[in-house]
Amino acid sequence: MNPQFIMDGLIAGAIIGLGAVGVTLTYSILRFSNFAHGELLSWGAYLALAVSGALGFLSAGLTQPIAPFSFGWSLPLSALIAIVLTGLLALAVDAILFSSFRRRGSAIIIMVMASFGASLALRSLLEFLFTSRPAYFTKALQIAMKLGGGLRATPDQLLMLVIAVLAVVVVHLLMTRTDIGRAMRAVSENPALASIAGIDVRRVIRTVWFLGAALACVAGIMSGLLIQIRPYLGHDLLLPLFAAAILGGIGSVPGAMLAGLIIGLCEALAVQAVGAEWRAAVSFVILIAVLIVRPRGLFGKAS
């Protein structure tokens, strides 16, 4: 068996893990499964593409590749702007849709069905604005470098792995070492008690929406750079995202990333062992197995 599946799995798992962090944070605070989260990956990638194109139009020098990578300075700059725009999009969706349900004390199933509707609307709007044709941040070709042990990776892939690890470390430190992180953990434990203790629950909810959307944007940009950008980019990753969030344990940031890597490796192994057509089934099998054997996940707390 070709050991290259390890590198392929780590790269796919890093993207899944970043997206799963947003899923697990949203669920732990808002108490519902947000099926529109996948669309935030797609919107993040397309917003970065649009901003990068605009920057390249204003200054062609920004599109010149930064050795040894395949992209120019327009992509890092556009990524920062896209993160903010994706966060604002998530806040707008919450303000228009979900906040009204929270005020009325609507049932969880209503929130879940509303997220389905939001997902369809966001995806359709993407297709209307950008069409369904695949798009690319860059079409420059890269030669994979030998890493030893039969593994190869391009500079872009190695950079994405580093960014994913750094992002998870930053979020973990935010959750454990800052006041807003402690407030988020308090709200996830007991929103009513946290409110009595003086914590601004609405501020915490807004922070969670923005943080989850920012991580989704980064994951979408990573997927768009390494593969391609499509309106269904986030939709196709939705099942692996939820599988990773549940496997890692709801509320656990390191758990979500570790679980994402596990699922990525399992998918890559399945491609070599039984064929690419079974790749999508891997996340489903892992999801069902975790729900049966250990519902709280690897790092989740027992209820």
SERO-4910 file (N, C-alpha, C, O; in steps of 0.05 Angstrom, whole numbers):
BEGIN
 pado doro    nc1    nc2    nc3   cac1   cac2   cac3    cc1    cc2    cc3    oc1    oc2    oc3
  Met    A     17    -24      0      0      0      0     18     25      0     37     27     15
  Asn    A     10     44    -16     26     69    -19     23     86      6      0     94     13
  Pro    A     44     92     20     42    108     45     34    137     40     29    152     59
  Gln    A     31    145     15     23    173      9     -5    179     20    -12    202     23
  Phe    A    -20    158     26    -47    163     37    -46    178     63    -64    192     71
  Ile    A    -23    175     77    -20    189    103    -20    219     99    -33    234    113
  Met    A     -4    228     80     -2    257     75    -29    267     64    -39    288     72
  Asp    A    -41    252     45    -67    260     34    -88    262     56   -104    280     56
  Gly    A    -87    242     74   -106    243     96   -102    265    115   -122    277    125
  Leu    A    -77    272    121    -72    294    140    -81    321    128    -92    338    142
  Ile    A    -77    324    102    -86    349     89   -116    352     89   -127    372     96
  Ala    A   -130    330     81   -159    330     81   -169    333    110   -189    347    115
  Gly    A   -156    320    128   -165    321    156   -161    349    168   -177    357    186
  Ala    A   -141    363    160   -137    391    170   -160    409    162   -169    425    178
  Ile    A   -169    406    137   -192    421    128   -217    414    143   -232    431    152
  Ile    A   -222    388    146   -245    378    161   -244    387    190   -264    396    201
  Gly    A   -221    385    202   -218    392    230   -224    422    235   -238    429    255
  Leu    A   -214    439    218   -219    468    222   -249    474    220   -260    488    236
  Gly    A   -262    462    200   -291    466    197   -306    454    221   -326    465    229
  Ala    A   -297    431    231   -310    418    253   -308    434    279   -326    433    296
  Val    A   -287    450    282   -284    467    306   -308    486    307   -319    491    328
  Gly    A   -314    498    284   -337    516    283   -363    502    290   -380    513    304
  Val    A   -366    478    280   -391    462    285   -393    456    315   -415    460    327
  Thr    A   -371    447    327   -373    440    356   -377    464    374   -391    462    394
  Leu    A   -365    487    367   -370    511    383   -399    520    381   -411    528    401
  Thr    A   -409    520    356   -437    529    352   -456    511    367   -475    521    380
  Tyr    A   -452    485    365   -470    467    379   -469    469    409   -489    469    423
  Ser    A   -444    472    420   -441    473    449   -454    498    461   -462    498    484
  Ile    A   -455    520    446   -467    545    456   -496    548    449   -513    554    466
  Leu    A   -503    543    423   -530    547    414   -548    523    415   -573    526    412
  Arg    A   -537    500    421   -552    475    425   -569    466    401   -590    454    405
  Phe    A   -559    471    377   -572    459    354   -552    454    332   -531    467    331
  Ser    A   -558    435    315   -540    428    293   -545    448    270   -566    448    257
  Asn    A   -525    464    264   -527    484    243   -518    473    216   -494    472    211
  Phe    A   -537    464    200   -531    452    174   -523    473    153   -516    466    131
  Ala    A   -525    498    161   -516    519    142   -486    525    146   -475    541    131
  His    A   -474    511    165   -445    517    170   -428    511    146   -408    525    140
  Gly    A   -435    489    131   -419    482    108   -418    504     87   -398    508     73
  Glu    A   -440    519     85   -441    540     64   -422    563     71   -414    578     54
  Leu    A   -416    566     97   -397    587    105   -369    581     93   -353    599     88
  Leu    A   -362    555     90   -337    548     77   -337    557     48   -318    569     38
  Ser    A   -360    552     35   -362    560      7   -361    590      4   -347    601    -13
  Trp    A   -376    604     21   -377    633     19   -349    645     26   -341    665     13
  Gly    A   -335    634     45   -309    644     51   -290    641     28   -274    660     22
  Ala    A   -291    618     14   -273    614     -9   -280    634    -32   -262    645    -44
  Tyr    A   -306    637    -37   -314    655    -59   -308    684    -53   -301    700    -70
  Leu    A   -313    692    -27   -307    719    -20   -277    725    -23   -269    746    -32
  Ala    A   -260    706    -14   -231    709    -17   -224    711    -47   -206    726    -55
  Leu    A   -237    695    -64   -232    695    -92   -239    722   -104   -224    733   -120
  Ala    A   -262    733    -96   -271    759   -107   -252    781    -99   -245    798   -115
  Val    A   -245    781    -73   -227    802    -63   -199    800    -76   -187    820    -83
  Ser    A   -190    775    -78   -164    770    -91   -163    780   -119   -144    792   -128
  Gly    A   -185    775   -134   -187    785   -161   -187    815   -163   -175    827   -181
  Ala    A   -201    828   -144   -202    857   -143   -174    868   -137   -166    888   -149
  Leu    A   -160    856   -118   -133    866   -111   -114    862   -135    -97    879   -140
  Gly    A   -117    839   -148   -100    834   -172   -105    854   -194    -87    861   -209
  Phe    A   -131    863   -197   -138    883   -217   -125    910   -210   -116    924   -228
  Leu    A   -125    916   -184   -114    942   -176    -83    942   -177    -71    962   -183
  Ser    A    -71    919   -171    -42    917   -172    -34    889   -181    -36    870   -166
  Ala    A    -25    887   -206    -18    861   -217      5    848   -202      7    824   -203
  Gly    A     22    864   -190     44    853   -175     36    835   -152     51    818   -143
  Leu    A     12    840   -141      2    824   -119     -4    795   -126     -6    778   -109
  Thr    A     -7    790   -152    -14    763   -161     11    746   -168      9    722   -173
  Gln    A     34    759   -167     59    744   -173     64    724   -151     64    732   -127
  Pro    A     69    699   -157     72    678   -137     95    685   -118    116    695   -125
  Ile    A     91    679    -92    111    681    -71    125    655    -70    114    635    -60
  Ala    A    150    654    -79    165    628    -78    166    618    -49    171    634    -31
  Pro    A    163    592    -45    158    571    -64    128    565    -69    122    543    -80
  Phe    A    111    582    -61     82    577    -63     71    584    -90     84    596   -106
  Ser    A     46    576    -94     33    580   -121     17    606   -122      7    613   -143
  Phe    A     15    621   -100     -2    645    -99     15    670    -92     37    668    -81
  Gly    A      3    693    -98     16    718    -91      4    730    -66    -12    718    -52
  Trp    A     13    755    -60      4    768    -35    -26    774    -36    -37    780    -15
  Ser    A    -38    774    -59    -66    780    -61    -83    759    -45   -104    766    -34
  Leu    A    -74    734    -43    -89    714    -29    -88    718      1   -109    718     14
  Pro    A    -65    721     14    -65    726     43    -81    751     51    -95    751     71
  Leu    A    -78    772     35    -93    797     41   -123    793     38   -139    802     54
  Ser    A   -130    779     16   -159    774     12   -170    755     33   -194    757     39
  Ala    A   -153    737     43   -163    718     63   -171    733     89   -191    727    101
  Leu    A   -154    753     97   -161    769    120   -188    783    117   -204    784    135
  Ile    A   -191    795     93   -216    809     88   -240    790     87   -261    796     98
  Ala    A   -236    767     74   -257    747     72   -265    736     99   -289    730    104
  Ile    A   -246    733    118   -252    724    145   -272    743    158   -292    734    170
  Val    A   -267    769    156   -284    789    167   -312    788    154   -332    789    167
  Leu    A   -312    787    127   -337    787    112   -354    762    118   -378    763    121
  Thr    A   -341    739    121   -355    714    127   -366    715    155   -389    706    160
  Gly    A   -351    726    174   -361    730    201   -385    748    201   -405    742    216
  Leu    A   -385    770    186   -408    788    185   -432    774    172   -454    779    180
  Leu    A   -427    757    152   -448    742    140   -462    724    160   -486    722    161
  Ala    A   -446    710    176   -457    692    196   -473    708    217   -495    700    225
  Leu    A   -463    731    224   -478    748    243   -504    758    231   -525    760    245
  Ala    A   -504    764    205   -528    773    192   -549    750    190   -573    755    195
  Val    A   -540    726    184   -558    703    184   -571    699    211   -595    693    213
  Asp    A   -554    701    232   -565    698    259   -585    719    266   -606    714    277
  Ala    A   -578    744    259   -596    767    266   -623    765    251   -644    771    262
  Ile    A   -622    756    226   -646    755    209   -663    730    216   -687    732    216
  Leu    A   -649    708    222   -664    682    224   -664    671    253   -685    669    265
  Phe    A   -641    663    263   -640    647    287   -646    663    312   -658    652    331
  Ser    A   -639    688    313   -644    704    338   -674    706    344   -681    706    367
  Ser    A   -690    708    323   -719    710    328   -730    684    340   -748    684    356
  Phe    A   -719    661    331   -727    635    342   -718    633    371   -733    622    388
  Arg    A   -695    643    378   -685    642    406   -703    659    424   -710    651    446
  Arg    A   -711    683    414   -728    700    430   -755    687    436   -766    691    458
  Arg    A   -765    672    417   -791    659    421   -789    632    435   -809    620    441
  Gly    A   -764    624    440   -760    598    453   -769    575    436   -781    555    446
  Ser    A   -764    577    410   -772    556    391   -758    529    397   -736    529    408
  Ala    A   -771    508    388   -760    481    392   -735    478    375   -731    491    355
  Ile    A   -718    460    384   -692    455    370   -697    446    341   -682    454    323
  Ile    A   -717    429    337   -722    419    310   -729    442    291   -722    441    267
  Ile    A   -742    463    301   -747    486    284   -722    501    276   -718    509    253
  Met    A   -703    503    295   -677    515    289   -662    499    268   -649    510    250
  Val    A   -663    472    271   -649    455    252   -661    458    224   -646    460    205
  Met    A   -687    457    222   -700    460    196   -694    487    184   -691    490    160
  Ala    A   -693    508    201   -687    535    191   -658    535    180   -653    549    160
  Ser    A   -640    520    193   -613    520    183   -611    506    156   -595    513    139
  Phe    A   -629    486    151   -630    473    125   -639    494    104   -627    496     82
  Gly    A   -659    509    111   -668    530     92   -647    551     87   -643    559     64
  Ala    A   -633    559    108   -611    579    104   -589    567     86   -578    581     70
  Ser    A   -584    541     90   -563    528     73   -571    529     44   -554    536     27
  Leu    A   -596    522     38   -605    523     10   -604    551     -2   -595    555    -25
  Ala    A   -612    570     14   -613    598      5   -585    608     -1   -580    621    -21
  Leu    A   -566    603     17   -539    613     14   -525    599    -10   -510    612    -24
  Arg    A   -530    574    -14   -518    559    -36   -530    569    -63   -515    573    -82
  Ser    A   -556    573    -63   -568    583    -88   -558    611    -95   -554    617   -118
  Leu    A   -555    628    -74   -545    655    -79   -516    654    -90   -509    670   -107
  Leu    A   -500    636    -80   -473    632    -90   -473    625   -120   -458    637   -136
  Glu    A   -490    606   -127   -492    598   -155   -502    620   -173   -493    623   -195
  Phe    A   -520    637   -162   -530    659   -177   -508    680   -182   -506    691   -204
  Leu    A   -492    685   -162   -471    706   -164   -447    697   -179   -435    712   -194
  Phe    A   -438    672   -175   -413    663   -185   -415    640   -206   -395    631   -217
  Thr    A   -440    631   -211   -446    608   -229   -435    582   -216   -422    583   -195
  Ser    A   -441    560   -228   -433    534   -217   -406    524   -228   -397    502   -221
  Arg    A   -394    539   -245   -368    531   -257   -346    531   -236   -345    550   -220
  Pro    A   -329    511   -235   -307    511   -216   -289    535   -221   -284    544   -243
  Ala    A   -278    546   -199   -259    568   -200   -234    561   -185   -234    542   -169
  Tyr    A   -213    576   -189   -187    570   -177   -173    596   -168   -175    617   -181
  Phe    A   -160    594   -145   -144    617   -136   -119    621   -154   -111    643   -160
  Thr    A   -108    598   -163    -85    599   -181    -85    574   -198    -94    553   -189
  Lys    A    -74    576   -221    -71    553   -239    -42    545   -242    -35    529   -260
  Ala    A    -25    556   -225      4    549   -226      8    521   -216     -5    511   -198
  Leu    A     26    507   -230     32    479   -223     55    478   -202     74    494   -204
  Gln    A     53    459   -184     74    455   -164     84    427   -165     68    408   -170
  Ile    A    109    423   -161    121    397   -159    122    388   -130    133    402   -113
  Ala    A    111    365   -125    111    355    -97    140    348    -89    155    336   -104
  Met    A    146    355    -64    173    350    -53    173    323    -38    154    316    -26
  Lys    A    196    309    -40    199    285    -25    204    291      5    222    307     11
  Leu    A    188    279     22    191    284     51    204    260     65    210    262     89
  Gly    A    208    238     51    218    214     64    196    195     70    173    203     74
  Gly    A    203    170     72    183    149     78    162    145     57    141    135     62
  Gly    A    168    154     32    149    151     11    128    172     10    109    170     -5
  Leu    A    132    193     26    112    215     27    121    239     10    145    245      8
  Arg    A    102    251     -3    106    275    -19     85    296    -12     63    290     -4
  Ala    A     93    322    -14     74    344    -10     85    369    -24    109    373    -27
  Thr    A     66    385    -33     74    411    -45     77    432    -23     67    428     -1
  Pro    A     91    454    -29     94    475     -9     67    486      1     63    492     24
  Asp    A     48    488    -18     21    497    -10      8    479     11     -3    488     30
  Gln    A     11    453      7     -1    433     25     12    435     53     -2    434     73
  Leu    A     38    437     53     52    439     79     44    465     94     41    464    118
  Leu    A     41    486     79     33    512     91      5    509    103      0    520    125
  Met    A    -13    496     89    -40    493     99    -41    477    125    -57    482    143
  Leu    A    -24    456    127    -22    441    151    -13    458    175    -24    456    197
  Val    A      7    475    170     17    492    191     -4    512    199     -8    517    223
  Ile    A    -18    524    180    -39    543    186    -62    530    203    -72    542    222
  Ala    A    -69    506    196    -90    492    210    -83    487    239    -99    492    258
  Val    A    -58    478    244    -48    473    271    -48    500    287    -57    501    310
  Leu    A    -37    521    275    -36    547    288    -64    557    295    -68    568    317
  Ala    A    -82    554    277   -110    564    282   -122    549    305   -135    562    322
  Val    A   -118    523    307   -130    508    329   -117    516    356   -130    518    376
  Val    A    -90    520    356    -76    528    380    -87    555    389    -91    559    413
  Val    A    -90    574    371   -100    601    378   -128    599    389   -134    612    410
  Val    A   -146    583    377   -173    581    387   -173    567    415   -188    576    432
  His    A   -156    547    418   -155    534    444   -145    553    466   -157    553    488
  Leu    A   -125    569    460   -116    589    479   -137    610    485   -141    619    507
  Leu    A   -152    618    464   -174    637    467   -195    625    486   -205    640    503
  Met    A   -201    600    483   -222    587    500   -213    583    529   -229    584    547
  Thr    A   -187    580    533   -177    572    560   -163    595    575   -161    594    600
  Arg    A   -154    615    561   -137    636    574   -149    664    573   -137    683    583
  Thr    A   -172    668    561   -184    695    559   -211    696    573   -224    676    577
  Asp    A   -219    721    578   -245    724    591   -268    715    573   -287    703    583
  Ile    A   -267    722    548   -288    714    529   -289    684    527   -311    673    524
  Gly    A   -266    671    528   -266    642    526   -279    629    551   -294    610    548
  Arg    A   -273    640    574   -285    630    599   -315    635    598   -331    619    608
  Ala    A   -323    658    588   -352    664    585   -366    645    566   -388    636    572
  Met    A   -352    638    544   -364    618    526   -367    591    539   -388    578    535
  Arg    A   -348    583    555   -350    557    568   -372    558    589   -386    538    593
  Ala    A   -375    580    603   -397    583    622   -424    582    609   -442    568    619
  Val    A   -427    595    587   -453    595    573   -459    567    562   -482    558    562
  Ser    A   -438    553    553   -443    526    543   -452    507    565   -467    488    560
  Glu    A   -443    512    590   -452    495    613   -480    502    621   -496    484    625
  Asn    A   -486    528    625   -513    536    635   -518    565    627   -509    583    641
  Pro    A   -532    570    605   -536    597    596   -551    615    616   -544    638    620
  Ala    A   -571    603    629   -586    619    648   -569    627    672   -570    650    680
  Leu    A   -554    609    683   -537    615    706   -515    635    698   -508    652    713
  Ala    A   -504    632    673   -484    650    664   -495    678    662   -481    698    669
  Ser    A   -520    681    653   -533    707    651   -536    719    678   -532    743    682
  Ile    A   -544    703    698   -548    713    725   -521    723    737   -520    742    752
  Ala    A   -499    709    729   -473    716    739   -462    741    726   -440    750    732
  Gly    A   -477    753    707   -468    778    694   -455    775    667   -445    795    656
  Ile    A   -455    751    656   -443    747    630   -463    756    608   -487    749    610
  Asp    A   -454    771    589   -471    780    567   -473    757    547   -456    753    530
  Val    A   -495    742    550   -499    718    533   -501    725    504   -491    710    487
  Arg    A   -514    747    497   -517    755    469   -489    761    457   -484    754    434
  Arg    A   -472    773    472   -444    779    462   -430    752    458   -415    750    438
  Val    A   -433    733    476   -420    707    472   -430    694    447   -415    682    432
  Ile    A   -457    695    442   -468    682    418   -457    695    393   -450    681    374
  Arg    A   -455    722    393   -444    735    370   -415    727    365   -406    724    343
  Thr    A   -400    725    387   -371    717    385   -369    689    373   -352    683    356
  Val    A   -386    671    382   -386    643    372   -392    642    342   -379    628    327
  Trp    A   -412    657    334   -419    658    305   -396    668    289   -389    657    268
  Phe    A   -384    690    298   -361    702    283   -337    683    282   -325    680    261
  Leu    A   -331    671    305   -307    654    307   -311    629    290   -293    621    275
  Gly    A   -335    617    291   -341    593    275   -339    599    245   -329    583    230
  Ala    A   -350    623    238   -350    631    209   -321    636    200   -314    630    178
  Ala    A   -305    648    217   -277    654    210   -262    628    205   -247    626    185
  Leu    A   -266    608    222   -252    583    218   -262    569    193   -247    556    178
  Ala    A   -289    571    188   -300    559    164   -288    573    139   -283    559    119
  Cys    A   -284    599    140   -273    614    118   -244    604    112   -237    599     89
  Val    A   -228    600    133   -201    590    130   -201    562    117   -186    556     99
  Ala    A   -219    545    127   -221    518    116   -230    519     87   -220    503     70
  Gly    A   -249    536     80   -258    539     53   -236    548     34   -233    539     12
  Ile    A   -220    568     43   -198    578     27   -177    556     23   -166    553      1
  Met    A   -171    541     44   -152    518     42   -162    498     21   -146    489      4
  Ser    A   -187    491     23   -198    472      4   -198    483    -25   -191    469    -44
  Gly    A   -205    508    -27   -205    521    -53   -177    523    -66   -174    520    -90
  Leu    A   -157    528    -49   -130    530    -59   -119    503    -67   -105    500    -88
  Leu    A   -124    482    -51   -112    456    -57   -128    440    -77   -117    422    -90
  Ile    A   -154    446    -79   -171    430    -98   -183    449   -118   -171    455   -139
  Gln    A   -207    459   -112   -221    479   -129   -244    491   -113   -251    481    -92
  Ile    A   -254    513   -124   -276    527   -111   -302    521   -126   -304    525   -150
  Arg    A   -322    510   -111   -348    505   -123   -370    512   -103   -365    513    -79
  Pro    A   -394    518   -113   -416    524    -94   -422    501    -75   -431    506    -52
  Tyr    A   -416    477    -83   -422    453    -66   -397    445    -49   -397    424    -37
  Leu    A   -377    462    -48   -353    456    -33   -360    450     -4   -352    429      7
  Gly    A   -375    467      9   -381    463     37   -402    441     42   -401    427     61
  His    A   -421    439     23   -441    419     25   -429    391     25   -437    373     40
  Asp    A   -409    387      8   -396    361      6   -380    354     31   -375    330     36
  Leu    A   -372    374     46   -357    369     70   -374    368     95   -363    363    117
  Leu    A   -400    372     92   -417    374    116   -417    349    133   -415    351    158
  Leu    A   -421    326    121   -421    301    137   -394    296    151   -395    290    175
  Pro    A   -371    299    138   -346    296    152   -343    316    175   -332    310    196
  Leu    A   -353    341    171   -352    361    193   -367    352    217   -356    353    240
  Phe    A   -391    342    214   -407    334    237   -396    308    249   -396    305    273
  Ala    A   -386    290    232   -373    266    243   -349    273    260   -345    261    281
  Ala    A   -333    292    251   -310    300    267   -318    314    293   -305    309    313
  Ala    A   -338    331    291   -347    345    315   -357    325    337   -351    329    360
  Ile    A   -372    305    328   -382    285    347   -360    266    356   -359    260    380
  Leu    A   -342    258    339   -320    240    347   -302    254    366   -293    242    386
  Gly    A   -296    280    362   -278    294    380   -291    301    406   -277    305    426
  Gly    A   -317    303    407   -331    310    432   -341    339    430   -325    357    425
  Ile    A   -367    343    433   -378    370    430   -365    389    450   -365    384    474
  Gly    A   -356    411    440   -343    432    456   -313    430    458   -300    448    469
  Ser    A   -301    408    448   -272    405    449   -259    414    423   -263    402    402
  Val    A   -244    435    425   -230    446    401   -208    427    392   -207    420    369
  Pro    A   -189    419    410   -169    400    401   -181    373    392   -171    361    373
  Gly    A   -203    365    405   -216    340    397   -227    341    369   -225    322    354
  Ala    A   -238    364    361   -249    367    334   -227    365    313   -231    353    293
  Met    A   -204    378    319   -182    376    300   -171    348    298   -166    338    276
  Leu    A   -167    335    321   -157    308    321   -176    289    307   -167    272    291
  Ala    A   -201    293    312   -221    276    298   -222    281    268   -225    263    253
  Gly    A   -218    306    260   -217    313    232   -194    299    219   -196    288    196
  Leu    A   -171    298    232   -147    284    221   -153    254    219   -145    241    200
  Ile    A   -166    243    239   -172    214    239   -191    208    215   -186    188    201
  Ile    A   -211    224    211   -230    219    189   -216    223    162   -221    208    144
  Gly    A   -199    243    160   -184    247    136   -166    224    129   -165    215    106
  Leu    A   -153    213    149   -136    189    145   -152    165    137   -145    149    119
  Cys    A   -175    162    150   -193    139    144   -203    141    115   -205    121    101
  Glu    A   -211    165    107   -220    169     80   -199    163     59   -203    149     39
  Ala    A   -174    173     64   -152    168     46   -145    138     45   -139    128     23
  Leu    A   -147    125     67   -141     96     68   -163     81     52   -157     62     38
  Ala    A   -188     90     55   -210     77     41   -207     79     11   -213     61     -4
  Val    A   -197    103      2   -193    107    -27   -173     86    -38   -178     75    -60
  Gln    A   -152     81    -23   -132     61    -32   -142     33    -29   -136     16    -46
  Ala    A   -156     27     -8   -164      0     -1   -188    -10    -18   -187    -33    -28
  Val    A   -209      7    -20   -233     -3    -33   -243     14    -56   -261      7    -70
  Gly    A   -230     38    -60   -238     54    -82   -250     81    -74   -261     83    -52
  Ala    A   -246    101    -91   -255    128    -85   -285    130    -81   -295    148    -67
  Glu    A   -301    112    -94   -330    114    -92   -340    109    -63   -363    116    -57
  Trp    A   -323     97    -46   -331     91    -19   -322    113      1   -326    111     25
  Arg    A   -309    133     -9   -297    153      9   -319    167     26   -315    171     50
  Ala    A   -341    174     13   -362    189     28   -375    172     49   -385    182     69
  Ala    A   -374    145     47   -386    127     66   -370    126     92   -381    119    113
  Val    A   -344    133     91   -327    130    115   -337    148    137   -339    139    160
  Ser    A   -343    173    131   -353    192    152   -379    182    165   -382    183    189
  Phe    A   -396    171    148   -422    161    158   -418    137    177   -430    135    198
  Val    A   -400    119    169   -394     95    186   -382    104    212   -390     93    233
  Ile    A   -363    123    212   -351    132    236   -371    146    254   -372    142    278
  Leu    A   -389    162    242   -409    176    257   -428    157    272   -433    160    296
  Ile    A   -437    137    258   -455    117    270   -441    101    292   -452     97    313
  Ala    A   -416     93    286   -401     78    306   -396     94    332   -399     83    354
  Val    A   -390    119    329   -385    136    353   -411    139    369   -411    137    393
  Leu    A   -433    144    355   -459    148    369   -467    122    384   -480    124    405
  Ile    A   -459     99    374   -466     74    387   -447     67    410   -456     60    432
  Val    A   -421     70    405   -401     61    424   -394     82    445   -393     76    469
  Arg    A   -390    107    437   -382    129    455   -395    155    446   -382    171    433
  Pro    A   -420    159    453   -435    182    444   -423    209    451   -426    229    436
  Arg    A   -408    210    473   -396    236    481   -370    242    466   -359    264    469
  Gly    A   -361    223    449   -337    228    434   -311    223    450   -312    215    473
  Leu    A   -289    229    437   -263    224    450   -257    242    474   -246    232    494
  Phe    A   -264    267    472   -258    286    493   -282    300    505   -280    319    520
  Gly    A   -306    290    498   -331    302    509   -335    294    538   -325    273    547
  Lys    A   -351    310    552   -358    304    579   -383    287    581   -401    290    565
  Ala    A   -383    269    599   -407    252    603   -430    270    613   -426    286    631
  Ser    A   -453    266    602   -476    282    610   -489    270    635   -509    281    645
***
